[in-house]
């Protein structure tokens, strides 16, 4: 009898620990997501203020760092932590999100730099754990290289070399996305040339990041050429362009990703042009990549990420595609306004960027609400 009571008590204790662990996990994931959203809003406010729009609180000098490290860093790290289902893995997104708060809330860039360096190191640890516990695939190594670029960029910025820091941050996003897309192309047989071209382009990005603090004149063209190679590779061999006309979320994702690849190519060409003709257009290459390419990836992957991260199943709506085209039009307007030096149209373009991002968030919120209605989940599954 005593033995049975002990076993029952032990089982109850394990259940209680499991319940508390699950609650802690959900609260921690929610906190990471909230920090990411706050950093997104702060980064957007800083960007709009730089374009001349009145913003009550706007961290002008740090808005790019907040967007890349505080928002995208938190979201990417959170996705990896949730995939591995490890509570210590949440250190990476928490540190990334907290770094954003230190940057725009407390206004202590040094602490933000330390937090983002910690986040990058923790993300590297997540990739190492995934490789050791599962398998060291090519796409995992590419994504891990992206995290290393995040760390290198943050350290370069802390050392006073902001251009090298920006190169590392952009490389972080480009390699993370390229690695994710390369994972999906494992399902199709690629020619040997395609496999080698991908590896060469990734190696060129890494070399550019390594050279940027010392040989910026060599690193910049190397980086943009590598981005152009990756864009052409994705347009040629990725699955997304082949599903442009697919119905539901599949077609939504395909259109977002294909448009994003075109923006990556446009950004690379603008970046190369800016090396020959420095000026306002030279910065357009960065915005074409960070806004056109990266946010198109966000728009395209959101219907996939939401069920994985937050167990939400959005029901497809064609309205979710409108923000993609609004972002594209406003970004094209921004490039033209920058070339003409027209501050008024730059402000209009910035408002268009913000409207596209907020509009997409509202469209996804509405899709999630429909998914929570009776019968919504089944409809979501069929359409996606």
C-alpha positions as CSV (number, residue, x, y, z in Angstrom):
1,X,0.0,0.0,0.0
2,X,2.8,2.4,1.0
3,X,4.6,1.6,-2.3
4,X,1.5,2.3,-4.3
5,X,0.9,5.6,-2.5
6,X,4.5,6.7,-3.1
7,X,4.2,5.9,-6.8
8,X,0.9,7.8,-7.0
9,X,2.5,10.8,-5.2
10,X,5.5,10.7,-7.6
11,X,3.2,10.6,-10.6
12,X,1.3,13.6,-9.3
13,X,4.5,15.5,-8.6
14,X,5.7,14.9,-12.2
15,X,2.3,16.1,-13.6
16,X,2.5,19.3,-11.5
17,X,6.1,19.9,-12.7
18,X,5.0,19.3,-16.3
19,X,2.0,21.7,-16.0
20,X,4.2,24.4,-14.5
21,X,6.8,23.9,-17.2
22,X,4.2,24.2,-19.9
23,X,2.8,27.4,-18.4
24,X,6.3,28.8,-18.1
25,X,7.0,27.9,-21.7
26,X,3.9,29.6,-22.9
27,X,4.5,32.8,-20.9
28,X,8.1,32.9,-22.1
29,X,7.1,32.5,-25.7
30,X,4.4,35.2,-25.3
31,X,7.0,37.5,-23.8
32,X,9.4,37.0,-26.6
33,X,6.7,37.7,-29.2
34,X,5.6,40.8,-27.3
35,X,9.1,42.1,-27.2
36,X,9.4,41.5,-30.9
37,X,6.3,43.5,-31.7
38,X,7.3,46.4,-29.5
39,X,10.7,46.5,-31.2
40,X,9.0,46.4,-34.6
41,X,6.9,49.4,-33.7
42,X,9.9,51.3,-32.3
43,X,11.9,50.6,-35.4
44,X,9.1,51.7,-37.7
45,X,8.7,54.9,-35.7
46,X,12.4,55.7,-36.0
47,X,12.3,55.0,-39.8
48,X,9.3,57.2,-40.3
49,X,10.9,60.0,-38.3
50,X,14.0,59.9,-40.4
51,X,11.8,60.4,-43.5
52,X,10.3,63.5,-41.9
53,X,7.0,62.2,-40.5
54,X,6.2,63.4,-36.9
55,X,6.7,60.6,-34.4
56,X,6.3,61.1,-30.6
57,X,9.1,58.6,-29.7
58,X,11.6,57.8,-32.4
59,X,15.1,56.3,-31.9
60,X,16.5,57.9,-35.1
61,X,20.1,56.7,-34.8
62,X,19.2,53.1,-33.9
63,X,16.1,52.3,-35.8
64,X,18.0,49.9,-38.2
65,X,19.7,48.1,-35.4
66,X,16.4,47.8,-33.6
67,X,14.6,46.3,-36.6
68,X,17.4,43.8,-37.5
69,X,18.5,42.8,-34.0
70,X,15.5,43.6,-31.8
71,X,12.7,42.5,-34.1
72,X,14.1,40.1,-36.7
73,X,16.7,38.6,-34.4
74,X,14.0,37.9,-31.8
75,X,11.6,36.4,-34.3
76,X,14.2,34.2,-35.9
77,X,15.6,33.0,-32.6
78,X,12.1,32.3,-31.2
79,X,11.3,30.2,-34.3
80,X,14.4,28.1,-33.7
81,X,13.8,27.8,-29.9
82,X,10.2,26.6,-30.5
83,X,11.3,24.1,-33.2
84,X,13.7,22.6,-30.6
85,X,11.2,22.9,-27.7
86,X,14.0,23.7,-25.2
87,X,13.3,26.2,-22.5
88,X,17.0,27.4,-22.3
89,X,16.7,28.1,-26.0
90,X,14.5,31.1,-25.2
91,X,17.5,33.0,-23.9
92,X,18.3,34.0,-27.5
93,X,14.9,35.7,-28.4
94,X,14.6,37.1,-24.9
95,X,18.0,38.7,-25.1
96,X,17.3,40.0,-28.6
97,X,14.0,41.5,-27.5
98,X,15.5,43.0,-24.3
99,X,18.3,44.5,-26.3
100,X,15.7,46.5,-28.3
101,X,14.2,47.8,-25.1
102,X,17.6,49.0,-23.9
103,X,18.1,50.6,-27.3
104,X,14.9,52.6,-27.6
105,X,13.4,52.5,-24.1
106,X,16.3,53.1,-21.8
107,X,18.5,54.6,-24.5
108,X,21.6,52.6,-23.5
109,X,23.2,51.4,-26.7
110,X,26.2,49.7,-24.9
111,X,23.8,47.4,-23.0
112,X,21.8,46.8,-26.2
113,X,25.0,45.7,-27.9
114,X,25.8,43.3,-25.1
115,X,22.3,41.9,-25.2
116,X,22.4,41.4,-28.9
117,X,25.8,39.8,-28.8
118,X,24.5,37.4,-26.1
119,X,21.4,36.7,-28.3
120,X,23.6,35.9,-31.3
121,X,25.8,33.5,-29.2
122,X,22.7,31.8,-27.8
123,X,21.3,31.4,-31.4
124,X,24.6,29.8,-32.4
125,X,24.3,27.4,-29.5
126,X,20.8,26.5,-30.7
127,X,22.1,25.6,-34.1
128,X,25.0,23.6,-32.6
129,X,22.5,21.7,-30.5
130,X,20.4,21.0,-33.5
131,X,23.4,19.8,-35.5
132,X,24.6,17.5,-32.7
133,X,21.2,16.1,-31.8
134,X,19.8,15.8,-35.3
135,X,22.1,16.2,-38.3
136,X,24.6,18.6,-39.8
137,X,22.8,19.5,-43.0
138,X,23.9,22.2,-45.5
139,X,21.0,24.4,-44.8
140,X,21.6,24.2,-41.0
141,X,25.3,25.2,-41.5
142,X,24.2,28.2,-43.7
143,X,21.7,29.4,-41.1
144,X,24.3,29.0,-38.4
145,X,26.7,31.0,-40.5
146,X,24.0,33.7,-40.6
147,X,23.9,33.8,-36.8
148,X,27.7,34.1,-36.8
149,X,27.3,37.1,-39.1
150,X,24.9,38.6,-36.7
151,X,27.5,38.3,-33.9
152,X,30.2,39.7,-36.2
153,X,28.1,42.7,-37.2
154,X,27.2,43.5,-33.6
155,X,30.8,43.3,-32.4
156,X,31.9,45.5,-35.4
157,X,29.3,48.1,-34.4
158,X,30.4,48.0,-30.8
159,X,33.9,48.6,-32.0
160,X,32.8,51.7,-33.8
161,X,32.5,50.4,-37.4
162,X,28.8,50.8,-38.2
163,X,29.2,50.0,-42.0
164,X,30.8,46.6,-41.2
165,X,28.1,46.1,-38.6
166,X,25.4,46.7,-41.2
167,X,27.1,44.2,-43.6
168,X,27.0,41.6,-40.9
169,X,23.4,42.2,-40.0
170,X,22.2,42.1,-43.7
171,X,24.2,38.9,-44.2
172,X,22.5,37.4,-41.1
173,X,19.0,37.9,-42.7
174,X,20.0,36.9,-46.2
175,X,21.8,33.7,-45.1
176,X,19.0,32.7,-42.7
177,X,16.4,33.0,-45.5
178,X,18.7,31.3,-48.0
179,X,19.3,28.4,-45.7
180,X,15.6,28.0,-45.0
181,X,14.8,28.0,-48.7
182,X,17.7,25.6,-49.5
183,X,16.2,23.2,-47.0
184,X,13.0,22.9,-49.1
185,X,14.9,22.4,-52.4
186,X,16.2,19.1,-50.9
187,X,13.0,17.6,-52.2
188,X,14.0,18.1,-55.8
189,X,17.0,17.0,-57.7
190,X,19.3,19.9,-58.4
191,X,22.0,19.9,-61.1
192,X,25.5,19.8,-59.7
193,X,26.1,23.4,-61.0
194,X,23.2,24.6,-58.8
195,X,24.5,23.0,-55.7
196,X,28.0,24.5,-56.2
197,X,26.7,28.0,-57.1
198,X,24.8,28.1,-53.9
199,X,27.8,27.2,-51.8
200,X,30.0,29.7,-53.7
201,X,27.5,32.5,-53.1
202,X,27.3,31.7,-49.4
203,X,31.1,31.6,-49.1
204,X,31.3,35.0,-50.9
205,X,28.8,36.5,-48.3
206,X,30.9,35.2,-45.4
207,X,34.1,36.4,-47.0
208,X,32.6,39.9,-47.5
209,X,31.6,40.0,-43.8
210,X,35.1,38.9,-42.7
211,X,36.7,41.5,-44.9
212,X,34.4,44.4,-44.2
213,X,36.2,45.8,-41.1
214,X,39.5,46.0,-43.0
215,X,38.9,46.0,-46.7
216,X,35.5,47.7,-47.2
217,X,36.4,48.5,-50.8
218,X,36.7,44.8,-51.6
219,X,33.9,43.6,-49.2
220,X,31.1,45.8,-50.6
221,X,31.1,44.7,-54.2
222,X,31.8,41.1,-53.2
223,X,28.7,41.2,-50.9
224,X,26.4,42.7,-53.5
225,X,27.6,40.2,-56.2
226,X,26.9,37.4,-53.8
227,X,23.4,38.7,-53.1
228,X,22.7,38.9,-56.8
229,X,23.9,35.3,-57.2
230,X,21.6,34.1,-54.4
231,X,18.6,36.0,-55.9
232,X,19.2,34.5,-59.3
233,X,19.6,31.1,-57.7
234,X,16.3,31.4,-55.8
235,X,14.5,32.6,-58.9
236,X,15.8,29.7,-60.9
237,X,15.7,26.7,-58.6
238,X,13.5,27.6,-55.6
239,X,10.0,26.1,-55.5
240,X,8.2,29.4,-54.9
241,X,8.2,30.8,-58.4
242,X,6.7,27.6,-59.7
243,X,3.6,27.9,-57.5
244,X,2.7,31.5,-58.4
245,X,-0.8,30.6,-59.4
246,X,-1.5,28.2,-56.6
247,X,-4.7,28.8,-54.6
248,X,-4.9,29.8,-51.0
249,X,-1.9,30.3,-48.8
250,X,0.3,28.3,-51.1
251,X,-0.1,30.9,-53.8
252,X,0.2,33.8,-51.3
253,X,3.5,32.4,-50.1
254,X,4.7,31.8,-53.6
255,X,4.0,35.4,-54.7
256,X,5.5,36.9,-51.6
257,X,8.7,34.9,-51.9
258,X,9.1,35.5,-55.7
259,X,8.6,39.2,-55.3
260,X,11.1,39.1,-52.4
261,X,13.7,37.5,-54.6
262,X,13.2,40.1,-57.3
263,X,13.8,42.8,-54.6
264,X,17.0,41.0,-53.4
265,X,18.2,41.2,-57.0
266,X,17.2,44.8,-57.4
267,X,18.9,45.6,-54.0
268,X,22.1,44.0,-55.2
269,X,22.1,45.9,-58.4
270,X,21.4,49.2,-56.6
271,X,24.1,48.4,-54.1
272,X,26.6,47.9,-56.9
273,X,25.5,51.1,-58.7
274,X,25.9,53.0,-55.4
275,X,29.6,51.9,-55.3
276,X,30.1,53.7,-58.7
277,X,27.8,56.6,-58.1
278,X,27.6,57.3,-54.3
279,X,24.6,59.2,-53.2
280,X,21.0,58.8,-52.0
281,X,20.4,55.8,-54.4
282,X,23.3,53.9,-52.8
283,X,21.2,53.5,-49.6
284,X,18.3,52.3,-51.7
285,X,20.0,48.9,-52.1
286,X,19.9,48.3,-48.4
287,X,16.2,49.3,-48.2
288,X,15.3,47.1,-51.2
289,X,16.8,44.1,-49.3
290,X,15.6,45.0,-45.8
291,X,12.2,46.1,-46.8
292,X,11.4,44.5,-50.1
293,X,13.2,41.2,-49.7
294,X,13.0,40.5,-45.9
295,X,9.5,41.8,-45.3
296,X,8.2,39.9,-48.3
297,X,9.6,36.8,-46.6
298,X,7.8,37.7,-43.4
299,X,4.5,38.2,-45.3
300,X,5.0,34.9,-47.1
301,X,6.0,32.8,-44.1
302,X,3.6,34.2,-41.6
303,X,0.8,31.7,-42.4
304,X,3.3,28.9,-41.8
305,X,5.0,30.4,-38.7
306,X,1.9,31.4,-36.8
307,X,0.6,27.8,-36.4
308,X,4.1,26.6,-35.4
309,X,4.9,29.4,-32.9
310,X,1.5,30.3,-31.4
311,X,-0.8,27.4,-32.5
312,X,-2.9,29.8,-34.5
313,X,-4.4,28.7,-37.8
314,X,-5.3,31.7,-40.1
315,X,-8.0,31.2,-42.7
316,X,-6.9,32.4,-46.2
317,X,-8.1,35.7,-47.5
318,X,-7.0,37.4,-50.7
319,X,-6.7,40.6,-48.8
320,X,-3.5,39.3,-47.2
321,X,-1.8,39.8,-50.6
322,X,-2.7,43.5,-50.8
323,X,0.1,44.6,-48.4
324,X,2.7,42.9,-50.5
325,X,1.9,45.1,-53.5
326,X,1.5,48.2,-51.4
327,X,4.9,47.6,-50.0
328,X,6.3,47.1,-53.5
329,X,4.7,50.3,-54.9
330,X,5.8,52.4,-51.9
331,X,9.4,51.0,-52.1
332,X,9.6,51.8,-55.8
333,X,8.4,55.3,-54.9
334,X,11.0,55.6,-52.2
335,X,13.8,54.7,-54.7
336,X,12.6,57.2,-57.2
337,X,12.1,59.9,-54.6
338,X,15.6,59.3,-53.2
339,X,17.1,59.6,-56.7
340,X,15.2,62.9,-57.2
341,X,16.0,64.2,-53.7
342,X,12.3,64.8,-53.0
343,X,11.7,64.7,-49.3
344,X,7.9,65.0,-49.5
345,X,7.6,61.8,-51.6
346,X,10.1,60.1,-49.4
347,X,7.7,60.7,-46.5
348,X,4.8,59.4,-48.5
349,X,6.7,56.3,-49.4
350,X,7.6,55.8,-45.7
351,X,3.9,56.1,-44.8
352,X,3.2,53.4,-47.4
353,X,5.7,51.1,-45.9
354,X,4.1,51.5,-42.5
355,X,0.6,51.0,-43.9
356,X,1.7,47.8,-45.7
357,X,3.2,46.3,-42.5
358,X,0.3,47.3,-40.3
359,X,-2.2,46.3,-42.9
360,X,-0.7,42.8,-43.2
361,X,-0.8,42.5,-39.4
362,X,-4.5,43.4,-39.4
363,X,-5.1,41.0,-42.3
364,X,-3.5,38.1,-40.4
365,X,-5.3,39.0,-37.2
366,X,-8.6,38.8,-39.1
367,X,-7.6,35.5,-40.7
368,X,-6.7,34.1,-37.2
369,X,-10.1,35.2,-35.9
370,X,-11.8,33.4,-38.7
371,X,-9.7,30.4,-37.9
372,X,-10.9,30.3,-34.3
373,X,-14.6,30.4,-35.4
374,X,-16.4,27.1,-35.6
375,X,-15.2,25.3,-38.7
376,X,-12.4,27.8,-39.3
377,X,-9.6,25.5,-38.6
378,X,-10.7,22.9,-41.1
379,X,-11.1,25.6,-43.7
380,X,-7.6,26.9,-43.0
381,X,-6.1,23.5,-43.4
382,X,-7.8,23.0,-46.8
383,X,-6.8,26.3,-48.2
384,X,-3.2,26.3,-47.0
